């Protein structure tokens, strides 16, 4: 019998830059810490509101979908901006750790939307069954 992979999907309004996770936009360590903490807290709230069953996933793959208006975020910056979000998945126990042993990879997808108020990032944490 083959196990069905589980997943947890969250949606965060706005773009990565609007969460305050872009370290180039802020001066000083305290400002950067505040911005990362705010992004992590948004992700924790989204995880709590998701349909997660409370059991940690094993090895996972993250799909990150950015719905953007205007200019999209570069893929390397999008993944780097996910640091506080991935940390939230670890903090809430969705994944055991964010080390390579458990996180097998990341994928990025971009969808252009017509209006700024439609910007969002959807993060799906999909269990990998080997």
C-alpha positions in Angstrom: 0.0 0.0 0.0 1.4 3.4 -1.1 1.3 6.2 1.4 -0.4 9.4 0.2 1.8 12.5 0.6 0.5 15.1 2.9 0.9 18.9 2.4 0.3 22.2 4.1 -0.5 25.3 2.0 -0.5 28.8 3.2 -1.2 32.1 1.5 0.4 35.4 2.5 -1.0 38.7 1.1 1.3 41.2 -0.6 4.8 40.5 -2.0 8.0 39.4 -0.4 9.2 43.0 -0.3 6.0 44.2 1.5 6.6 41.8 4.4 9.8 43.6 5.3 12.0 40.7 4.5 14.3 42.5 2.0 17.4 43.2 4.1 18.5 45.9 1.6 15.5 48.0 2.4 16.3 48.4 6.1 19.2 49.9 7.9 20.4 48.4 11.1 20.2 45.0 12.7 17.2 45.8 14.9 15.1 46.9 11.9 16.0 43.7 10.0 15.2 41.5 13.0 11.8 43.3 13.4 11.0 42.7 9.7 11.9 39.0 9.8 9.9 38.6 13.0 6.8 40.2 11.4 7.1 37.9 8.3 7.5 34.8 10.6 4.4 35.9 12.7 2.3 36.2 9.5 3.3 32.8 8.4 2.6 31.3 11.9 -0.9 32.7 11.8 -1.4 31.3 8.3 -0.2 27.9 9.4 -2.6 27.9 12.4 -5.5 28.8 10.0 -4.5 26.1 7.5 -5.9 22.6 7.3 -2.7 21.1 8.9 -3.5 18.0 11.0 -0.8 18.8 13.6 1.5 15.9 12.7 5.0 16.8 11.4 5.7 16.0 7.7 8.8 13.9 6.9 11.0 15.1 4.0 9.4 18.0 2.1 9.6 20.0 -1.0 8.5 23.7 -1.0 6.6 25.1 -4.0 6.5 28.9 -3.8 4.1 30.7 -6.1 4.3 34.5 -6.4 1.3 36.4 -7.8 2.9 39.7 -8.9 1.9 42.9 -10.5 4.6 44.8 -12.4 8.1 43.4 -11.8 8.5 39.9 -10.3 10.9 39.0 -7.6 14.1 37.3 -8.8 14.0 33.5 -8.0 17.0 33.7 -5.7 15.6 36.6 -3.8 12.2 35.0 -3.5 13.7 31.9 -1.9 15.9 34.0 0.3 12.9 36.0 1.4 11.2 32.8 2.5 13.6 32.3 5.3 11.3 33.5 8.1 8.4 31.6 6.5 10.3 28.3 6.4 11.4 29.0 10.0 7.7 29.4 10.9 7.0 25.9 9.5 9.8 24.6 11.7 8.7 26.6 14.8 5.1 25.3 14.5 6.3 21.7 14.0 5.1 21.2 10.4 8.6 20.1 9.5 11.1 18.6 11.8 14.0 20.9 10.7 14.9 23.1 7.8 18.2 21.3 7.1 18.8 19.6 3.8 18.1 16.2 5.4 14.4 17.2 5.6 14.0 19.9 2.9 14.7 18.3 -0.4 14.2 21.4 -2.6 12.4 24.5 -3.6 10.5 25.4 -6.7 9.3 28.8 -7.8 6.4 29.8 -10.1 5.3 33.2 -11.2 1.8 34.4 -12.1 1.2 37.9 -13.2 -2.0 39.6 -11.9 -3.5 42.9 -13.1 -3.8 44.7 -9.8 -1.5 45.4 -6.8 -4.2 44.3 -4.4 -4.1 40.8 -5.9 -0.4 40.3 -5.0 0.2 37.3 -2.8 2.6 34.4 -2.3 1.3 30.8 -1.9 3.7 28.4 -0.1 3.0 24.7 -0.4 5.0 22.4 1.8 4.6 18.9 0.1 5.7 15.7 1.8 8.1 13.7 -0.3 7.4 9.9 -0.2 10.5 7.9 -1.2 
